[in-house]
């Protein structure tokens, strides 16, 4: 006797997280390490070491050159020093022999003596970096803003990629976009290591940025769509772990490789090893069904069942109601407008977009204070990477209980910690730092959850578009984070107040979202809106619930209790 099931029931029947899914996660997680490299590499390649003008006055001891190899750069880069000393040089002090001047005396004289522009270029300290983008192309003083512009263009690439590859994945499939993204990413990453000038370098980094979104989003969604509801949270958390590992590994690589071109090459070239993904990375069965490729989808399902040791009976097929629903959804051309067309979908979408925005805004906003620790940049990078690990871990224990409450709790922790720093006196810097780390802990955990939550709130037919729009909002938050610190001109406490209030608002809005723990993924907008949306509805043009034609739609099967 033939037995019909919907996809969640079939997935539960063959094993929601068996050997097939575990091997899939190996392929999904490995690229995350390289993605972390690309995301954070500018901390080192774009660093600006202490520097000083080359003066045309050859007798001036403040000229750092081969004639003065032991020049103390700290004299012109200390907090109390005049920043103009790094961007100008004295024109000369007649009658003052070099032998009579030491560095300290020269600094005092330079404050009252005529100066000239850096006509001879700059000398950079090589104590921490042998070379960076800034030292190679003199991105200091009048050209210092170019470095920041380059970083903004890279972040804009992530935003463009979130939109572009989100829509392309819905059309061409998750697997294909991942493969294309990894290829372009590696090619342009290696190309950036050989860039002849700053503008070519920025363009290639922009392209790399677009592929970051392509790989992150689609790898995550591919894992989610193959995983049973009981284990679905692993789709976000496990990949976050590997991103954290990349965070830590980069600190070691940058410490060992102090030349920016060699470091750029070292993080990019390994990406070509992923060529074998052509043979091992599976397609999404859900996406195949959404595109009416049922036989191909069932072949994949049977392969997964066999690998999991739970062969699928030959008489099992996708129920006719599911197929009818897919055909109806196919006739309704889904666009980004569908994210906000119907009432419940609109409310959920707008709240999720805000959560993406505020999580990344505060995450990068807090991370801007790395230099305030006063430690080695390599050690600071390592510590920040290690701090993220417990934040990722704790979500493993909370997500199984509730997606919504977990999101609210960690947002509240992050927001309250940010606000509490406002009331701590400046002389209690240790307490302020601890609160800032608690805030980062909370927002890191919240950011891990929003990936999982988003994939479950958006239905299959617009899931990639929804996550793409969410990622776009997140990138907008990342671009805005450094701008927020301009508010220090109004009040030193303004940024932390804004971070805290925005985060607490996100916690309050999350109360309006549905709970998705141990629930089947919604496949269409009808599943979100319920039976109130009829065939003639002007808002959604949705059809009646066709799942009624699936005789085995059993909650026990869906929730993995068989």
Buried (B, 14 or more C-beta within 10 A) or exposed (E): EEEBBBBBBBBBBBBBBBEBBEBBBEBBBBBBBBBBBBBBBBBBBBBBBBBBBBBBBEBBBBBBEEEBEEBBBEBBBEEEEEEEBBBBBBBBBEEBEBEEBEBEEBBEBBEEBEBBEBEBEBBBBEEBBBBBBBBBBBBBBEEBEBBEEBBBBBBBBBBBBBBBBBBBBBEBBBBBBBBBBBBBBBBBBBBBBEBEEBEEBBBBBBBBBBBBBBBBBBBBBBBBBBBBBBBBBBBBBBBBBBBBBBBBBBBEBBBEBBBBBBBBBBBBBBBEEBEEBEEEBBBBBBBBBBBEBBEBBBEBBBBBBBBBEEEBEEEBBBBEBBBBBBEBBEEBEBEBEBBBBBBBBBBBBBBBBBBBBBBBBBBBBBBEBBEEEEEEBBEBBBBBBEBBBEBBBBBBEBBBEBBBBBBBBBBBBBBBBBBBBBEBEEEEEEEBBBBBBBBBBBBBBBBBBBBBBBBBBBBBBBBBBBBBBBBBBBBBBBBBBBEBEEBEEEEEBBBBBBBBBBBBBBBEBBEEBBEBBBBBBBBBBBBBBEEEBEEEBEEBBBBEBBBEBBEBBBEEBBBBEE
